[in-house]
Amino acid sequence: MSLLVLALALASGVAPPAPPATIGGRDRKAILDVLRRPVEQQVGKPVEFVVTALRGERGWAFVQAEPRRPGGRPIDGRAYFPDDWENMDGLTTTAILRQRDGRWRVVAMKIGAMDAWYCGHLPVEQFDPCRP
């Protein structure tokens, strides 16, 4: 959190919002299992993930991960996205998920996005994956 935000929060007497929590355990596995299906539809099976970010709060989650083949072997993105590959950030996969009735569901997902499309994708009061 920036020092300016912290100073303003302390001066106003309002506590700054807590950053989204890191997700682990059973939820982590469930989220990656749900995300695996749409990724495999685009790059073939089987897919494992190298997770670079997985945070959530109040039944929402944000994930950023690199899809790989078993054992960590890279996937040739050019083979699956020949027309778009030069304009992609590799196969970096970013997604927003929501948990309802005990099940995680993908709300939105992109592979190779060159921007932070997920910032502002949902109203901040629901979930803001870009909050520091």
C-alpha positions, 0 to 999 in steps of 0.5 A, a space after each residue: 500500500 502506498 504511504 500516501 494512501 496509508 497517511 490519508 487513511 490514518 488522518 481520516 480515522 478510516 482504516 485502509 482496506 486490507 489487500 486481497 488475501 492469498 488463496 491456498 489449500 482446497 480453494 487453490 486446487 478448485 480454482 485451478 481445476 476450474 480454470 484448467 478446462 477453458 485453457 485446455 480448450 484453447 491450448 490442448 490437454 493436459 495443462 498444469 499451471 505455474 501460478 504467479 498470483 492467486 488472491 481473493 476475498 468475499 467469494 471472488 478470486 483473481 489468478 495469473 498463471 502460466 500454463 505448461 505441460 506436465 513436468 513444466 514443459 513449455 507450450 508452443 503458443 504459436 501453434 495455437 495462436 498463429 495469427 495473434 502470437 506477435 501481439 500476445 504476452 505469451 500464454 500468461 492466463 489471467 482470470 476472475 472467478 466467483 464462488 457460489 454455492 460452494 463452487 468456483 466459476 470463471 467469470 472472465 478469462 484471457 490468455 496472452 492479454 497485453 494489458 491489465 483488462 481485469 482492473 475495473 472489470 468489476 465494481 470495486 465493492 465486489 472485487 478489485 484485483 488491482 488494489 495494492 
